Amino acid sequence: METIEPLFLTPKEVAELTGFKRNKNQAMRLAEMGIPFIPNAAGRPIVARAIFIGTMAAATAGKKPRSTWKSNVTK
């Protein structure tokens, strides 16, 4: 059975993403990060999960994957 992701990031996810608990600070940080959001009536920034995932995918698109770490001991 598939689990369905919520349409919006949870308050806990937004706090973890931004590093802030206060709505105003979260909103400022989201704006700095270029993540679109809409404040709800209580002032909490609401982030659509699909937009967040799309924003993160766009930020990493075309970037060369990091090479794996190799020890100098084997050389």
N, CA, C and O atoms as a GROMACS GRO file, in nm:
protein
  300
    1MET      N    1   0.084  -0.118   0.000
    1MET     CA    2   0.000   0.000   0.000
    1MET      C    3   0.088   0.125   0.000
    1MET      O    4   0.181   0.135   0.080
    2GLU      N    5   0.060   0.217  -0.088
    2GLU     CA    6   0.139   0.340  -0.098
    2GLU      C    7   0.101   0.438   0.010
    2GLU      O    8  -0.015   0.451   0.047
    3THR      N    9   0.203   0.508   0.061
    3THR     CA   10   0.174   0.618   0.153
    3THR      C   11   0.172   0.745   0.072
    3THR      O   12   0.256   0.766  -0.016
    4ILE      N   13   0.078   0.830   0.101
    4ILE     CA   14   0.064   0.956   0.028
    4ILE      C   15   0.127   1.067   0.110
    4ILE      O   16   0.094   1.087   0.227
    5GLU      N   17   0.219   1.138   0.047
    5GLU     CA   18   0.283   1.252   0.114
    5GLU      C   19   0.183   1.366   0.129
    5GLU      O   20   0.099   1.386   0.041
    6PRO      N   21   0.191   1.440   0.240
    6PRO     CA   22   0.103   1.557   0.255
    6PRO      C   23   0.131   1.659   0.145
    6PRO      O   24   0.243   1.666   0.092
    7LEU      N   25   0.031   1.737   0.111
    7LEU     CA   26   0.042   1.838   0.006
    7LEU      C   27   0.142   1.947   0.043
    7LEU      O   28   0.212   2.000  -0.044
    8PHE      N   29   0.149   1.980   0.172
    8PHE     CA   30   0.237   2.087   0.220
    8PHE      C   31   0.340   2.031   0.318
    8PHE      O   32   0.316   1.930   0.383
    9LEU      N   33   0.455   2.100   0.327
    9LEU     CA   34   0.553   2.064   0.429
    9LEU      C   35   0.490   2.087   0.566
    9LEU      O   36   0.414   2.182   0.585
   10THR      N   37   0.522   2.000   0.660
   10THR     CA   38   0.468   2.015   0.795
   10THR      C   39   0.540   2.130   0.866
   10THR      O   40   0.649   2.169   0.824
   11PRO      N   41   0.481   2.184   0.973
   11PRO     CA   42   0.550   2.288   1.049
   11PRO      C   43   0.688   2.243   1.097
   11PRO      O   44   0.783   2.321   1.098
   12LYS      N   45   0.698   2.117   1.136
   12LYS     CA   46   0.828   2.064   1.182
   12LYS      C   47   0.928   2.061   1.067
   12LYS      O   48   1.046   2.094   1.086
   13GLU      N   49   0.884   2.024   0.946
   13GLU     CA   50   0.974   2.021   0.831
   13GLU      C   51   1.020   2.161   0.794
   13GLU      O   52   1.137   2.181   0.759
   14VAL      N   53   0.931   2.259   0.800
   14VAL     CA   54   0.968   2.397   0.769
   14VAL      C   55   1.070   2.448   0.873
   14VAL      O   56   1.166   2.516   0.837
   15ALA      N   57   1.048   2.415   0.999
   15ALA     CA   58   1.141   2.455   1.104
   15ALA      C   59   1.278   2.391   1.084
   15ALA      O   60   1.381   2.456   1.101
   16GLU      N   61   1.279   2.264   1.047
   16GLU     CA   62   1.405   2.194   1.022
   16GLU      C   63   1.476   2.251   0.900
   16GLU      O   64   1.598   2.269   0.901
   17LEU      N   65   1.401   2.279   0.796
   17LEU     CA   66   1.456   2.333   0.672
   17LEU      C   67   1.519   2.470   0.694
   17LEU      O   68   1.629   2.497   0.645
   18THR      N   69   1.450   2.556   0.768
   18THR     CA   70   1.496   2.693   0.784
   18THR      C   71   1.591   2.711   0.903
   18THR      O   72   1.673   2.802   0.904
   19GLY      N   73   1.578   2.623   1.002
   19GLY     CA   74   1.658   2.639   1.124
   19GLY      C   75   1.595   2.734   1.223
   19GLY      O   76   1.657   2.771   1.322
   20PHE      N   77   1.472   2.775   1.197
   20PHE     CA   78   1.402   2.869   1.284
   20PHE      C   79   1.266   2.814   1.326
   20PHE      O   80   1.203   2.739   1.252
   21LYS      N   81   1.222   2.853   1.446
   21LYS     CA   82   1.091   2.813   1.496
   21LYS      C   83   0.987   2.923   1.475
   21LYS      O   84   0.869   2.894   1.459
   22ARG      N   85   1.030   3.048   1.474
   22ARG     CA   86   0.938   3.160   1.460
   22ARG      C   87   0.900   3.180   1.314
   22ARG      O   88   0.984   3.175   1.224
   23ASN      N   89   0.770   3.203   1.292
   23ASN     CA   90   0.717   3.218   1.156
   23ASN      C   91   0.788   3.325   1.075
   23ASN      O   92   0.821   3.305   0.959
   24LYS      N   93   0.811   3.440   1.137
   24LYS     CA   94   0.874   3.552   1.066
   24LYS      C   95   1.014   3.515   1.020
   24LYS      O   96   1.052   3.544   0.906
   25ASN      N   97   1.091   3.450   1.106
   25ASN     CA   98   1.226   3.409   1.070
   25ASN      C   99   1.224   3.301   0.963
   25ASN      O  100   1.307   3.300   0.873
   26GLN      N  101   1.127   3.209   0.972
   26GLN     CA  102   1.114   3.106   0.870
   26GLN      C  103   1.085   3.169   0.734
   26GLN      O  104   1.145   3.130   0.633
   27ALA      N  105   0.994   3.265   0.732
   27ALA     CA  106   0.959   3.331   0.607
   27ALA      C  107   1.080   3.402   0.546
   27ALA      O  108   1.103   3.395   0.426
   28MET      N  109   1.157   3.471   0.629
   28MET     CA  110   1.276   3.541   0.579
   28MET      C  111   1.377   3.441   0.521
   28MET      O  112   1.435   3.465   0.415
   29ARG      N  113   1.397   3.330   0.590
   29ARG     CA  114   1.494   3.231   0.545
   29ARG      C  115   1.448   3.163   0.416
   29ARG      O  116   1.528   3.140   0.326
   30LEU      N  117   1.319   3.130   0.407
   30LEU     CA  118   1.266   3.069   0.285
   30LEU      C  119   1.286   3.163   0.166
   30LEU      O  120   1.324   3.119   0.057
   31ALA      N  121   1.261   3.292   0.187
   31ALA     CA  122   1.280   3.390   0.080
   31ALA      C  123   1.427   3.395   0.038
   31ALA      O  124   1.457   3.402  -0.081
   32GLU      N  125   1.518   3.392   0.135
   32GLU     CA  126   1.661   3.393   0.104
   32GLU      C  127   1.701   3.270   0.024
   32GLU      O  128   1.789   3.276  -0.062
   33MET      N  129   1.637   3.157   0.053
   33MET     CA  130   1.669   3.030  -0.012
   33MET      C  131   1.601   3.018  -0.149
   33MET      O  132   1.630   2.926  -0.225
   34GLY      N  133   1.510   3.111  -0.180
   34GLY     CA  134   1.440   3.107  -0.308
   34GLY      C  135   1.330   3.003  -0.313
   34GLY      O  136   1.292   2.957  -0.421
   35ILE      N  137   1.279   2.966  -0.196
   35ILE     CA  138   1.172   2.867  -0.190
   35ILE      C  139   1.039   2.940  -0.177
   35ILE      O  140   1.017   3.011  -0.078
   36PRO      N  141   0.950   2.926  -0.274
   36PRO     CA  142   0.822   2.996  -0.270
   36PRO      C  143   0.735   2.946  -0.155
   36PRO      O  144   0.733   2.827  -0.125
   37PHE      N  145   0.662   3.039  -0.092
   37PHE     CA  146   0.571   3.005   0.016
   37PHE      C  147   0.460   3.108   0.020
   37PHE      O  148   0.470   3.215  -0.039
   38ILE      N  149   0.352   3.073   0.091
   38ILE     CA  150   0.242   3.165   0.114
   38ILE      C  151   0.214   3.164   0.263
   38ILE      O  152   0.196   3.057   0.321
   39PRO      N  153   0.210   3.281   0.328
   39PRO     CA  154   0.175   3.281   0.470
   39PRO      C  155   0.026   3.253   0.488
   39PRO      O  156  -0.058   3.306   0.415
   40ASN      N  157  -0.005   3.168   0.586
   40ASN     CA  158  -0.147   3.144   0.613
   40ASN      C  159  -0.201   3.254   0.704
   40ASN      O  160  -0.128   3.348   0.736
   41ALA      N  161  -0.326   3.244   0.746
   41ALA     CA  162  -0.389   3.347   0.828
   41ALA      C  163  -0.316   3.368   0.962
   41ALA      O  164  -0.320   3.477   1.018
   42ALA      N  165  -0.251   3.264   1.011
   42ALA     CA  166  -0.177   3.274   1.138
   42ALA      C  167  -0.035   3.325   1.116
   42ALA      O  168   0.039   3.345   1.213
   43GLY      N  169   0.004   3.348   0.991
   43GLY     CA  170   0.138   3.398   0.961
   43GLY      C  171   0.240   3.288   0.940
   43GLY      O  172   0.358   3.317   0.920
   44ARG      N  173   0.197   3.162   0.943
   44ARG     CA  174   0.290   3.051   0.922
   44ARG      C  175   0.315   3.033   0.774
   44ARG      O  176   0.220   3.028   0.695
   45PRO      N  177   0.444   3.024   0.733
   45PRO     CA  178   0.473   3.006   0.591
   45PRO      C  179   0.434   2.865   0.546
   45PRO      O  180   0.474   2.765   0.606
   46ILE      N  181   0.354   2.858   0.440
   46ILE     CA  182   0.308   2.732   0.385
   46ILE      C  183   0.387   2.705   0.257
   46ILE      O  184   0.389   2.786   0.165
   47VAL      N  185   0.453   2.589   0.254
   47VAL     CA  186   0.536   2.552   0.140
   47VAL      C  187   0.475   2.427   0.075
   47VAL      O  188   0.459   2.324   0.141
   48ALA      N  189   0.441   2.436  -0.052
   48ALA     CA  190   0.390   2.320  -0.124
   48ALA      C  191   0.503   2.219  -0.141
   48ALA      O  192   0.612   2.254  -0.186
   49ARG      N  193   0.477   2.096  -0.105
   49ARG     CA  194   0.579   1.991  -0.113
   49ARG      C  195   0.630   1.976  -0.257
   49ARG      O  196   0.751   1.962  -0.277
   50ALA      N  197   0.542   1.978  -0.354
   50ALA     CA  198   0.583   1.961  -0.494
   50ALA      C  199   0.674   2.075  -0.539
   50ALA      O  200   0.771   2.052  -0.612
   51ILE      N  201   0.645   2.196  -0.496
   51ILE     CA  202   0.728   2.311  -0.533
   51ILE      C  203   0.864   2.300  -0.465
   51ILE      O  204   0.967   2.328  -0.526
   52PHE      N  205   0.865   2.258  -0.339
   52PHE     CA  206   0.992   2.243  -0.267
   52PHE      C  207   1.078   2.138  -0.336
   52PHE      O  208   1.197   2.160  -0.359
   53ILE      N  209   1.019   2.024  -0.369
   53ILE     CA  210   1.094   1.918  -0.435
   53ILE      C  211   1.144   1.966  -0.571
   53ILE      O  212   1.258   1.939  -0.609
   54GLY      N  213   1.060   2.038  -0.645
   54GLY     CA  214   1.101   2.092  -0.774
   54GLY      C  215   1.212   2.195  -0.761
   54GLY      O  216   1.303   2.199  -0.844
   55THR      N  217   1.206   2.278  -0.658
   55THR     CA  218   1.309   2.380  -0.635
   55THR      C  219   1.442   2.314  -0.604
   55THR      O  220   1.546   2.357  -0.655
   56MET      N  221   1.441   2.210  -0.522
   56MET     CA  222   1.566   2.141  -0.486
   56MET      C  223   1.621   2.066  -0.608
   56MET      O  224   1.743   2.061  -0.627
   57ALA      N  225   1.533   2.007  -0.690
   57ALA     CA  226   1.579   1.937  -0.809
   57ALA      C  227   1.640   2.035  -0.908
   57ALA      O  228   1.742   2.006  -0.970
   58ALA      N  229   1.579   2.152  -0.923
   58ALA     CA  230   1.631   2.253  -1.014
   58ALA      C  231   1.766   2.306  -0.966
   58ALA      O  232   1.853   2.337  -1.048
   59ALA      N  233   1.783   2.316  -0.835
   59ALA     CA  234   1.908   2.368  -0.779
   59ALA      C  235   2.025   2.273  -0.806
   59ALA      O  236   2.140   2.316  -0.815
   60THR      N  237   1.996   2.144  -0.817
   60THR     CA  238   2.103   2.048  -0.838
   60THR      C  239   2.112   2.000  -0.983
   60THR      O  240   2.202   1.923  -1.017
   61ALA      N  241   2.022   2.045  -1.067
   61ALA     CA  242   2.021   2.001  -1.207
   61ALA      C  243   2.147   2.046  -1.278
   61ALA      O  244   2.190   2.160  -1.264
   62GLY      N  245   2.205   1.956  -1.351
   62GLY     CA  246   2.322   1.988  -1.431
   62GLY      C  247   2.452   1.995  -1.353
   62GLY      O  248   2.558   2.018  -1.411
   63LYS      N  249   2.445   1.976  -1.223
   63LYS     CA  250   2.568   1.980  -1.144
   63LYS      C  251   2.636   1.844  -1.151
   63LYS      O  252   2.572   1.740  -1.148
   64LYS      N  253   2.766   1.849  -1.159
   64LYS     CA  254   2.845   1.728  -1.165
   64LYS      C  255   2.837   1.656  -1.030
   64LYS      O  256   2.858   1.719  -0.927
   65PRO      N  257   2.808   1.526  -1.029
   65PRO     CA  258   2.802   1.455  -0.902
   65PRO      C  259   2.938   1.455  -0.834
   65PRO      O  260   3.042   1.449  -0.900
   66ARG      N  261   2.936   1.463  -0.703
   66ARG     CA  262   3.061   1.463  -0.628
   66ARG      C  263   3.128   1.327  -0.641
   66ARG      O  264   3.062   1.224  -0.637
   67SER      N  265   3.259   1.330  -0.657
   67SER     CA  266   3.330   1.203  -0.665
   67SER      C  267   3.337   1.141  -0.526
   67SER      O  268   3.329   1.211  -0.425
   68THR      N  269   3.351   1.011  -0.523
   68THR     CA  270   3.359   0.944  -0.394
   68THR      C  271   3.496   0.965  -0.333
   68THR      O  272   3.596   0.979  -0.404
   69TRP      N  273   3.501   0.967  -0.204
   69TRP     CA  274   3.625   0.990  -0.132
   69TRP      C  275   3.715   0.869  -0.145
   69TRP      O  276   3.668   0.756  -0.135
   70LYS      N  277   3.843   0.892  -0.167
   70LYS     CA  278   3.941   0.784  -0.176
   70LYS      C  279   4.057   0.816  -0.084
   70LYS      O  280   4.103   0.931  -0.078
   71SER      N  281   4.103   0.718  -0.014
   71SER     CA  282   4.213   0.735   0.079
   71SER      C  283   4.344   0.749   0.003
   71SER      O  284   4.363   0.685  -0.100
   72ASN      N  285   4.435   0.832   0.053
   72ASN     CA  286   4.569   0.847  -0.005
   72ASN      C  287   4.657   0.730   0.032
   72ASN      O  288   4.763   0.711  -0.029
   73VAL      N  289   4.616   0.651   0.130
   73VAL     CA  290   4.696   0.538   0.176
   73VAL      C  291   4.713   0.434   0.066
   73VAL      O  292   4.817   0.368   0.059
   74THR      N  293   4.614   0.418  -0.019
   74THR     CA  294   4.620   0.317  -0.124
   74THR      C  295   4.705   0.357  -0.242
   74THR      O  296   4.731   0.274  -0.330
   75LYS      N  297   4.749   0.480  -0.248
   75LYS     CA  298   4.830   0.526  -0.362
   75LYS      C  299   4.975   0.493  -0.343
   75LYS      O  300   5.057   0.524  -0.428
   0.00000   0.00000   0.00000
